[in-house]
Structures are given as structure tokens and as C-alpha cells.
Amino acid sequence: MLTRTLAAYRNVYQGLSRSTWLLSWVMLVNRSGTMVIPFMTIYLTQPSMGYTIGQAGIVMGIFGAGAICGGLIGGRLTDKFGFYPVQLITLAGGGVLFVILGLMHSYPLICGFTFLLSLVNEAFRPANSTAIAHYSKKENRTRSYSLNRLAINLGWAIGGALGGILASFNYHLLFWVDGLTNITAALLLKYFLSPASNDPTALQKKQTGTAPVQSAIRDRRYMYFILFTIFFATCFFQMFSTLPVYYKQVLHINEFYIGMLMALNGLIITFFEMLLVFHLEGKRQSLVYISRGVLLVAFSYFLLNILPTSAAMAVCCMVIVTLGEILSMPFMNSFWISRTVQTNRGQYAGLYTMAWSIAQVLGPAGGAQIAQHAGFRTLWWVSGALCVAGAIGFDWLRRIRTSASRLRRDTSAH
């Protein structure tokens, strides 16, 4: 039994390029310091800072606004200058800005530096997504993205656990650790993956010929996909903004155990996502898995209102929302990348990043206002319903795609 299990895990990781592995190691280091954003709402509402949950929600919304700009700018810069310099500059710049933000105490300065930090941080994402596609083959692209997500979530588990410990001593340590891990990741990227010292796996050739390259914003189905992603991501971001406050204020769980819950999410992804993707990749349309994963996330929010309030309930819901994340997010990457060529990949990646960034505005800010004025129960019902709407939308896209494929087959047959 043990031999079969080890063989299964070995098969999961075979065939991925050296550069894909190196990029994932860089992301592991970077994300091991991810602790400011998950604890930002609690940090701002603690007595020493003195801000309300509504004000904290606005700060998180501003973070999302900066992320929208960062996604757009990062996508354009990636298509123009390439993914390597954009990744390097945004990692280093984000590290410096994390440290500076931790020194701010006035509300206007916190808002201003939060926007700037988010813009720089999120400009990294389109470049990183483009790099993963460049280093992967078509047949293992979903696994390549999953390996990157594994690194991110393993780092998230480390960062969440360490963040909970550090926050119990001094919240300002979170900003220093987050900043220094960003800078360290930039140094590793320069050493291992710079064009001068690394021969990248150039598996996608440059677009040749005179055929016009499709603009991402003119791809109607992709824009619907972006809309439904916003529905889902708006709810998903409650996990990092209002849900920790719910744990603290309603379930009376302390920061250490909140960090452990966040770490549980990362550990489940670390041990099971790659295995699941390996068995599912290529067997059905990506949209099938996406819609079912989003439904699982909806179910987890509904359970927050249905099950008795307890620490065990929090663990149960965290497991379910993580399973939904595992089933949906890797295949979201597969869907958008399948619609691109090398010369417009930054645009598509930028729009996908922007979808999550818009959700970072709507999710934390809107969720905080609902929690403050209508209560957490209302928030969980609304979040679950919005996820259901997103799942229906993804399934609608699947049916359109299936109908279009069937029509093309019938036309070619005649």
C-alpha cells in the first residue's frame, strides 16, 4: 500500500521542467512570509490601532483597487518587456513597501501605502503566470500551475502558522518578515532564473505570420469567464478578511489557532491538489471541475450558518472550502491559458489577475460592511448565494463550448 502511494506521488511530479521547479521554489520562499494580508483586518481593529471593522474593510478594498491597477499594468509590461524583469522588480519593490507599511500609523498613510504595495505586488502575478506557461508543456500545464500553487500554499501554511505566533507577540514583526521574504525571493529569482544564467525551456515558439493576435478584451466568452470569476473570488476573499474576524469575535478563537486554521488550508492543498489534478487533467472540460469546485465553496459558507458554532465547525468548513479551491482554481488557469498565444498571454493573465483584484475590492470592503450592519449570518448567506450564481455561470459557459464544438464537428462532416 505504501509503495503504491509513493509511486502515485512520484508519477504526479514527473515530466515537469527544471525551470518550473525553480520558479516554484522561488514562490515557496516568497509565500512563506505571507502573513500581513491574512491578519490585516485583525491588526487594524486591535486596540493599539483603534480602527473599526468597517475602516479595516475599506483598507482591504483599497488593497484590491491597487491590485486592479497592478494586474492591468503588469500584463501590459509582461507583453512588452518579458516576464523575468517584471517579476524581479515587483518582488523587490513589494518587499520594501511591506516594511514601510508596517511603520505607518495614520489612516491616510496606511491607505496610501496599501494601494501602492498592492499595485506593485499584483503586477507580479501576470508575469508569474506567463512564466509558468512558458516553462511548461501543453500536456502538463495544469500540473505546472498546480506545482506553483503547491509552493504558494505550502508557503501559506508556513506563513499562517508563523504569522499567528508572531502576531501574539508583536504585529509589526509580520511586516518585516513579509518584506524580507519578498526580497529574498527576488534574489533567488535573479540567481537561478535570470536569462544570463538560466537556459529556459522554450517550449512555445514565437507567433509567426501576419495573422492578427486576438485582444483578450474582445474575447466575449473570456469576458464572461472573468465576470463569473469575480463572483467566486468576491466570496473566496472572505476567507482572508471577514472570516478571521468571525473566528475571533463570534467563535472566540485566538490568533494562534486562527493561524493554524489558515495553515490547514495550505497543508491540504500541499498534500492532495497535485494528486487530484494528475488524475483529472485532460479527462473532462476544465469548466466541469470549476463549476463543481465553486459549488463546494458555496456549501462551506452555508454550513457556517447551519452547523452549531464551534471550533470543530470552523475546521469542517475550512476543509470543504479548501476542497472547492483545489477543484476549481488549477483548472481556471488551464481555461484562460488555453485561449492564448505567446504574444497576448500577458493581456489574458492581466485580466485574470484583475478579476481577482476587483474581488479584493468588492469582497473585503463589501463583506465587512455587511458583517457590521447586517451580521455575519447574512454575510454567509450572501456569499454562498453568489458562489452558486458563479457555478451556474461556469456551467453555462461549458454548455456553450460543448454546443460550439458539436456544431463544428457537424459542419466539417458535411
Beta strands, then each sheet from edge to edge (+ up, - down):
end
